[in-house]
Amino acid sequence: MITSANNKLGYNTAHMTKFVPWIKRVIAVLLLVILWRVSPWVVPTNGAQEEGYYRGIVQSVVQEQPQQTTTVQLVSVKLIEGPLKNQEIYAQNIYDPSMYGSFMVKPGTKVFIYAIMDNGKVSDAYVQDLDRLSGMITVIVAFAVIVLLVAYGKGLDALLGLLITGLFIWKIAIPMIANGYNPIWTCLLTVLVGTLGTITLVMDTFDKIILSTAGTLLGIGSAYIFGIWASHVTSVHGVTSEIFSFFQFSTTLKNLNPLSLFFGAIMIAALGATMDVAVSLVSSAREIRLQQPDIGFFQLFSSLTRIGRDMIGTMVNTLIFAYAGSELGLLVYLYSSGESVAIKYITGEFFVGDAIRAVAASAGLILAIPLTALMASAFYSGKNKRTLEKNSRNQAD
């Protein structure tokens, strides 16, 4: 009778465990809906005159005037957003074949219009760029399908974690920074949300969630400290892009500390790869402990650090090559400009700042390995094997 009751209890526990991943996914979807509905922006207007970028579809090419080096098009565009939604306006498009990003339009072309309005009427409008939103959605959907086909439920969890982090950055973190909140604390909050959101979805036991989260945060903290030291050694002030020159003309951004934003960017840049390392090491530690129950602390720590060393060779390359790939055009230009120009640029703040961001994130990634291995070894070398096996059976069921 007792055995029957125990079996029934075990069945119920395993049965309930099957629903845990879906409960977490439902909660994640609810969080996404809440984040999606957050609308923190209030668009300022300048008196009776308004200007902005609006999406539209070219209805017809009214006029086309070839000139000496350019072609000027006058087109009719139906706006699909903004205060003049569903109305047709006339806009000018200038095509210069010698300019990158210049293009001709035809009926059906989706474009961005820069429109200047006075008292609700368009006084001037220009075709600014192509509207690539539908193409981007197609690419993102294709990526999501690949993830789901390869990783199934874990892929769904990863995508939900990515969406939560991305929406939090776009809807919460960026508006907070733009409205004067400290970028370092805002980015730290983003790291916490992204780490807990993703790891809670992907990991299946409480011990793995806690250890992986702690390892990720220690790695992020290491990247931040390394970034502070590196910025001091190289005299970087955080102005790593030409975009900072526009901050002084903004009423809300002119007092933003570029160095704080730079340190916050380091934490965000280190998040993905550091989380990957922490999750992998904690999962490895747990599996090693299950397969070898008599393993001691030093033996487990040694095994994890050997695994970590193998990971370093590829994970460091991931961050460095990602930066090199994003700046490949610049590197080609510097090579073609000669050694003196190249040296001058790569010792300037723009280049050095970007390099520090990549190196600091890599340093955090590397330091996360021994720190995570130390915690996981201390925890699992003293963990009761029967408890681990029970959790693993529930997970398998």
PEUR-V721307 format. One record per pair of residues at least 24 apart in sequence whose C-alpha atoms are under 8 Angstrom apart, sorted by sequence separation. I is the first residue (numbers start at 1). J is the second residue. If there is no record, write none. Layout:
i = [I | I]
j = [J | J]
//
This chain:
i = [55 | 56 | 70 | 71 | 238 | 54 | 55 | 56 | 70 | 71 | 165 | 168 | 192 | 54 | 55 | 70 | 191 | 281 | 54 | 69 | 70 | 281 | 54 | 69 | 165 | 165 | 164 | 73 | 277 | 162 | 165 | 89 | 91 | 92 | 93 | 94 | 161 | 164 | 91 | 92 | 93 | 277 | 90 | 91 | 92 | 93 | 228 | 323 | 91 | 161 | 162 | 227 | 161 | 160 | 161 | 320 | 224 | 227 | 319 | 320 | 158 | 161 | 157 | 160 | 224 | 273 | 319 | 320 | 158 | 223 | 224 | 319 | 61 | 157 | 158 | 223 | 61 | 157 | 60 | 61 | 221 | 273 | 316 | 58 | 59 | 60 | 220 | 223 | 315 | 58 | 59 | 154 | 58 | 59 | 316 | 57 | 58 | 220 | 315 | 316 | 57 | 58 | 220 | 57 | 58 | 57 | 58 | 56 | 57 | 220 | 312 | 55 | 56 | 216 | 219 | 55 | 56 | 55 | 56 | 54 | 55 | 216 | 53 | 54 | 216 | 53 | 54 | 215 | 53 | 54 | 216 | 308 | 52 | 53 | 213 | 216 | 308 | 51 | 52 | 212 | 215 | 51 | 52 | 305 | 51 | 213 | 305 | 50 | 51 | 212 | 49 | 50 | 211 | 212 | 49 | 50 | 305 | 49 | 304 | 48 | 49 | 212 | 48 | 208 | 211 | 48 | 180 | 301 | 179 | 180 | 301 | 178 | 179 | 208 | 178 | 180 | 208 | 55 | 180 | 184 | 188 | 191 | 195 | 301 | 183 | 184 | 187 | 191 | 300 | 182 | 183 | 186 | 187 | 190 | 184 | 185 | 188 | 298 | 184 | 187 | 191 | 195 | 199 | 297 | 183 | 187 | 297 | 300 | 297 | 296 | 295 | 269 | 277 | 281 | 285 | 269 | 270 | 274 | 278 | 282 | 266 | 270 | 274 | 277 | 278 | 281 | 282 | 285 | 289 | 265 | 266 | 269 | 270 | 273 | 277 | 281 | 285 | 289 | 293 | 266 | 267 | 270 | 274 | 278 | 282 | 286 | 262 | 266 | 270 | 281 | 285 | 290 | 289 | 290 | 290 | 240 | 241 | 239 | 240 | 238 | 239 | 240 | 237 | 240 | 236 | 240 | 239 | 240 | 238 | 236 | 236 | 234 | 231 | 231 | 230 | 35 | 227 | 227 | 230 | 29 | 32 | 36 | 40 | 25 | 28 | 32 | 35 | 39 | 40 | 28 | 31 | 35 | 38 | 227 | 41 | 226 | 25 | 32 | 36 | 40 | 28 | 35 | 224 | 223 | 226 | 223 | 226 | 223 | 223 | 224 | 220 | 222 | 223 | 222 | 223 | 221 | 220 | 219 | 220 | 222 | 219 | 222 | 219 | 219 | 220 | 219 | 218 | 216 | 219 | 215 | 218 | 215 | 215 | 216 | 215 | 214 | 212 | 215 | 211 | 211 | 211 | 28 | 24 | 25 | 24 | 21 | 21 | 205 | 204 | 17 | 18 | 17 | 14 | 18 | 14 | 17 | 13 | 14 | 15 | 14]
j = [79 | 80 | 94 | 95 | 262 | 79 | 80 | 81 | 95 | 96 | 190 | 193 | 217 | 80 | 81 | 96 | 217 | 307 | 81 | 96 | 97 | 308 | 82 | 97 | 193 | 194 | 194 | 104 | 308 | 194 | 197 | 122 | 124 | 125 | 126 | 127 | 194 | 197 | 125 | 126 | 127 | 311 | 125 | 126 | 127 | 128 | 263 | 358 | 127 | 197 | 198 | 263 | 198 | 198 | 199 | 358 | 263 | 266 | 358 | 359 | 198 | 201 | 198 | 201 | 266 | 315 | 361 | 362 | 201 | 266 | 267 | 362 | 105 | 201 | 202 | 267 | 106 | 202 | 106 | 107 | 267 | 319 | 362 | 105 | 106 | 107 | 267 | 270 | 362 | 106 | 107 | 202 | 107 | 108 | 365 | 107 | 108 | 270 | 365 | 366 | 108 | 109 | 271 | 109 | 110 | 110 | 111 | 110 | 111 | 274 | 366 | 110 | 111 | 271 | 274 | 111 | 112 | 112 | 113 | 112 | 113 | 274 | 112 | 113 | 275 | 113 | 114 | 275 | 114 | 115 | 277 | 369 | 114 | 115 | 275 | 278 | 370 | 114 | 115 | 275 | 278 | 115 | 116 | 369 | 116 | 278 | 370 | 116 | 117 | 278 | 116 | 117 | 278 | 279 | 117 | 118 | 373 | 118 | 373 | 118 | 119 | 282 | 119 | 279 | 282 | 120 | 252 | 373 | 252 | 253 | 374 | 252 | 253 | 282 | 253 | 255 | 283 | 131 | 256 | 260 | 264 | 267 | 271 | 377 | 260 | 261 | 264 | 268 | 377 | 260 | 261 | 264 | 265 | 268 | 263 | 264 | 267 | 377 | 264 | 267 | 271 | 275 | 279 | 377 | 264 | 268 | 378 | 381 | 381 | 381 | 381 | 357 | 365 | 369 | 373 | 358 | 360 | 364 | 368 | 372 | 357 | 361 | 365 | 368 | 369 | 372 | 373 | 376 | 380 | 357 | 358 | 361 | 362 | 365 | 369 | 373 | 377 | 381 | 385 | 360 | 361 | 364 | 368 | 372 | 376 | 380 | 357 | 361 | 365 | 376 | 380 | 385 | 385 | 388 | 389 | 349 | 350 | 349 | 350 | 349 | 350 | 351 | 349 | 352 | 349 | 353 | 353 | 354 | 353 | 352 | 353 | 352 | 353 | 356 | 356 | 164 | 356 | 357 | 360 | 160 | 163 | 167 | 171 | 157 | 160 | 164 | 167 | 171 | 172 | 161 | 164 | 168 | 171 | 360 | 175 | 360 | 160 | 167 | 171 | 175 | 164 | 171 | 360 | 360 | 363 | 361 | 364 | 362 | 363 | 364 | 361 | 363 | 364 | 364 | 365 | 364 | 364 | 364 | 365 | 367 | 365 | 368 | 366 | 367 | 368 | 368 | 368 | 368 | 371 | 368 | 371 | 369 | 371 | 372 | 372 | 372 | 372 | 375 | 372 | 375 | 376 | 197 | 200 | 201 | 201 | 201 | 204 | 391 | 395 | 394 | 395 | 395 | 393 | 397 | 394 | 397 | 394 | 395 | 397 | 397]
//
